[in-house]
Amino acid sequence: MGIFSFLTQEIAIDLGTANTIIIHDDKIVVDEPSIVAIDKLNNKLIAIGEKARQMHGKTHENIKTVRPLRDGVIADFDAAEQMIRGMIKMLNNKPKWFSPALKMVVCIPSGSTEVEIRAVRDSSEHAGGRDIYMIYEPMAAAIGIGIDVEIPEGNMVIDIGGGTSEIAVIALGGIVCNKSIRIAGDGFTADIQAYMRHQHNITIGERTAENIKINVGSALPDLENPPADYIVRGPNLMTAMPIEVPVSYQEIAHCLDKSISKIENSILNVLEQTPPELYADIVTHGIYLAGGGGLLRGLDKRFSDKINIPFHYAEDPIHAVARGTGIALKNVEKFSFLMR
């Protein structure tokens, strides 16, 4: 850092469908849900992050809650810009005479189109970014897990986030083969909502489905330490009368089976494209799992049994991508070949 370092602020952003994490000075300074509440009358921001999440599904006609990202990419440009700006303000909550220029590293899904990448860049610029670098999520996850991405060895990383599941084989500082599919945490939540509607005749919102996933979410119908049933309350679809339904982890394993099978098929698809020398490395090292969507109970065992390669969870799966983005920010010159 030079004498004018106070004029520039360096931040790393994991702009996720479910959560946005900002790292500054090697510390996670913002970790909030990716959601904003907006006043419909004047289009002003009312709340952001956790406060906005508490309003989600409970608003009146003058307030709308918006999740600016869908399937890992920006779906609402204005809301995304307001969210990024608002979260950067959380970082600089002390009054200042001037706003420092921002140097940002933002991670993006590996399957992003040029238009989607442009949308992230434009939103970041409008939120005050001056130097903006992009890094692909699986590469950031690999760096965050602690893999040396520059060596001539193959490593496979699977990042199951909120909007996308990123599957990539990495060697010599590049992505050799990859697949980005739009089946992840949000897809699991939608599956649970549909299952509760068809199986139990009960309507539940996104937040309740998310709570079911956290409390009894499972990828296997037989677990060694099964969680207790989760009680769901809501209106009966036929009578609109209130009902209580206990939900077991076996039911959730059954309802998520189709989506998890699609992720398994995508992993096999990427392994088919992997050169044999790198394939041998992957079998030796195992496959690394990151991302909050991958925290379903028994998911690593299910994948290991299906694919016959050991699967390992990253040390802190939810923050692996953010940590890797933070390391890339500190070493922008070293990792410049990874950036867009």
NUKEFI-961452 format. One record per residue (C-alpha): residue in one letter; x, y, z. Coordinates in steps of 0.1 Angstrom, whole numbers, padded with zeros to 4 digits, always signed. Layout:
# residues N
aXYZ/...
# end
This chain:
# residues 340
m+0000+0000+0000/g+0014+0034-0010/i+0011+0068+0006/f-0022+0074-0011/s-0037+0041-0001/f-0065+0058+0019/l-0078+0071-0014/t-0086+0036-0026/q-0106+0009-0007/e-0101-0027-0017/i-0130-0051-0014/a-0138-0086-0025/i-0175-0094-0032/d-0191-0128-0034/l-0223-0117-0051/g-0245-0147-0044/t-0281-0155-0052/a-0288-0163-0016/n-0261-0143+0003/t-0237-0115-0005/i-0204-0115+0014/i-0179-0086+0014/i-0143-0090+0025/h-0121-0061+0034/d-0086-0063+0050/d-0089-0102+0051/k-0120-0100+0072/i-0156-0107+0064/v-0172-0074+0071/v-0206-0079+0054/d-0225-0113+0053/e-0262-0105+0044/p-0290-0122+0025/s-0291-0109-0011/i-0325-0091-0008/v-0337-0055-0007/a-0370-0039+0003/i-0381-0010-0019/d-0409+0016-0014/k-0430+0013-0046/l-0442+0049-0043/n-0408+0066-0047/n-0386+0036-0056/k-0364+0043-0025/l-0345+0016-0006/i-0362+0008+0028/a-0341-0021+0040/i-0314-0044+0029/g-0300-0078+0038/e-0314-0095+0070/k-0339-0066+0077/a-0353-0070+0042/r-0354-0108+0045/q-0376-0105+0076/m-0400-0085+0055/h-0400-0111+0027/g-0435-0125+0021/k-0450-0102+0048/t-0452-0068+0029/h-0482-0046+0021/e-0490-0031-0013/n-0466-0001-0010/i-0435-0022-0002/k-0419-0049-0024/t-0391-0072-0015/v-0367-0080-0044/r-0340-0106-0048/p-0319-0090-0075/l-0301-0122-0085/r-0317-0153-0099/d-0298-0184-0109/g-0265-0167-0101/v-0270-0137-0124/i-0285-0103-0121/a-0322-0103-0128/d-0330-0068-0116/f-0303-0043-0125/d-0316-0014-0104/a-0322-0034-0073/a-0287-0051-0077/e-0271-0017-0079/q-0289-0004-0048/m-0280-0036-0029/i-0243-0034-0037/r-0242+0003-0029/g-0261-0003+0004/m-0238-0031+0014/i-0207-0011+0007/k-0222+0017+0029/m-0225-0008+0057/l-0187-0011+0054/n-0182+0027+0055/n-0207+0035+0082/k-0185+0062+0097/p-0191+0097+0082/k-0163+0106+0058/w-0153+0138+0039/f-0150+0118+0007/s-0158+0084-0007/p-0126+0064-0015/a-0124+0049-0050/l-0132+0012-0049/k-0110-0016-0062/m-0132-0047-0064/v-0129-0083-0072/v-0163-0099-0079/c-0169-0136-0085/i-0193-0148-0112/p-0207-0182-0123/s-0184-0200-0148/g-0213-0203-0172/s-0220-0166-0174/t-0226-0151-0208/e-0209-0119-0219/v-0242-0100-0213/e-0244-0114-0177/i-0208-0105-0170/r-0214-0070-0184/a-0244-0066-0161/v-0222-0074-0130/r-0195-0050-0142/d-0220-0022-0148/s-0237-0027-0114/s-0203-0026-0097/e-0193+0005-0116/h-0226+0023-0107/a-0221+0013-0071/g-0187+0032-0070/g-0162+0007-0084/r-0133+0020-0103/d-0110-0010-0109/i-0132-0041-0113/y-0119-0076-0117/m-0140-0107-0122/i-0131-0143-0111/y-0150-0174-0118/e-0167-0190-0087/p-0151-0225-0089/m-0116-0209-0093/a-0124-0187-0062/a-0137-0217-0043/a-0105-0237-0051/i-0083-0208-0039/g-0105-0204-0008/i-0103-0242+0000/g-0065-0239-0001/i-0057-0257-0033/d-0026-0245-0052/v-0044-0238-0085/e-0011-0231-0105/i+0005-0266-0101/p+0003-0292-0130/e-0022-0313-0110/g-0059-0318-0115/n-0084-0308-0088/m-0122-0310-0090/v-0143-0284-0072/i-0181-0284-0068/d-0197-0252-0055/i-0234-0257-0048/g-0247-0222-0041/g-0281-0206-0040/g-0287-0202-0078/t-0261-0224-0095/s-0240-0255-0090/e-0205-0250-0105/i-0186-0281-0113/a-0150-0275-0126/v-0117-0293-0131/i-0088-0270-0124/a-0051-0273-0134/l-0023-0249-0142/g-0043-0219-0131/g-0071-0225-0155/i-0105-0243-0158/v-0099-0274-0180/c-0136-0284-0182/n-0166-0272-0164/k-0204-0272-0162/s-0226-0246-0146/i-0262-0258-0139/r-0291-0238-0125/i-0300-0264-0099/a-0289-0254-0064/g-0302-0242-0030/d-0331-0222-0045/g-0341-0252-0066/f-0342-0274-0035/t-0364-0248-0018/a-0388-0248-0047/d-0389-0286-0047/i-0398-0285-0010/q-0426-0260-0016/a-0441-0281-0044/y-0438-0313-0023/m-0456-0298+0006/r-0484-0285-0017/h-0489-0319-0034/q-0482-0343-0006/h-0497-0325+0024/n-0521-0300+0008/i-0504-0271+0027/t-0492-0238+0012/i-0458-0226+0025/g-0436-0196+0016/e-0400-0194+0006/r-0388-0187+0041/t-0406-0217+0056/a-0393-0240+0029/e-0358-0227+0036/n-0362-0235+0073/i-0374-0270+0064/k-0342-0275+0043/i-0319-0262+0071/n-0336-0283+0098/v-0344-0316+0081/g-0327-0313+0046/s-0311-0346+0036/a-0297-0363+0005/l-0301-0398+0019/p-0332-0416+0034/d-0310-0433+0060/l-0288-0412+0083/e-0266-0421+0112/n-0277-0391+0133/p-0312-0382+0120/p-0327-0348+0129/a-0360-0346+0147/d-0391-0339+0126/y-0398-0303+0118/i-0433-0290+0125/v-0448-0268+0097/r-0479-0247+0102/g-0500-0232+0074/p-0533-0231+0056/n-0549-0262+0041/l-0552-0258+0003/m-0588-0272+0002/t-0604-0256+0033/a-0580-0227+0042/m-0581-0239+0078/p-0549-0240+0097/i-0530-0273+0099/e-0498-0286+0115/v-0477-0311+0096/p-0445-0329+0109/v-0419-0332+0081/s-0392-0359+0084/y-0358-0359+0068/q-0368-0391+0047/e-0396-0371+0030/i-0371-0343+0021/a-0346-0368+0008/h-0373-0383-0014/c-0385-0348-0027/l-0349-0336-0035/d-0339-0369-0052/k-0346-0357-0087/s-0326-0324-0084/i-0296-0342-0067/s-0296-0368-0095/k-0293-0340-0121/i-0262-0327-0102/e-0248-0362-0101/n-0252-0366-0138/s-0235-0332-0144/i-0205-0343-0123/l-0203-0375-0143/n-0205-0355-0175/v-0176-0332-0165/l-0155-0363-0154/e-0162-0378-0189/q-0146-0347-0205/t-0116-0347-0181/p-0082-0358-0197/p-0070-0391-0182/e-0040-0377-0164/l-0061-0352-0146/y-0087-0378-0139/a-0061-0399-0121/d-0052-0369-0099/i-0088-0363-0090/v-0093-0400-0079/t-0061-0396-0058/h-0071-0362-0042/g-0109-0366-0041/i-0134-0340-0050/y-0140-0308-0030/l-0175-0296-0020/a-0182-0259-0013/g-0212-0236-0011/g-0242-0234+0013/g-0264-0255-0010/g-0241-0285-0005/l-0247-0286+0033/l-0275-0312+0029/r-0270-0340+0053/g-0254-0371+0037/l-0247-0353+0003/d-0210-0362+0004/k-0218-0398+0011/r-0244-0400-0016/f-0220-0386-0042/s-0191-0408-0030/d-0213-0439-0033/k-0226-0430-0068/i-0193-0418-0083/n-0167-0440-0064/i-0145-0410-0057/p-0141-0396-0021/f-0158-0362-0016/h-0145-0337+0010/y-0162-0307+0025/a-0143-0275+0025/e-0134-0262+0060/d-0160-0235+0059/p-0181-0243+0028/i-0204-0212+0029/h-0174-0188+0029/a-0150-0207+0007/v-0158-0187-0025/a-0156-0154-0006/r-0123-0163+0011/g-0109-0172-0023/t-0121-0139-0038/g-0104-0121-0009/i-0071-0139-0016/a-0074-0131-0053/l-0079-0094-0043/k-0047-0094-0022/n-0028-0110-0051/v-0043-0093-0081/e-0010-0092-0099/k-0002-0128-0092/f-0037-0140-0102/s-0042-0115-0131/f-0043-0144-0156/l-0074-0157-0138/m-0093-0124-0139/r-0116-0111-0166/
# end
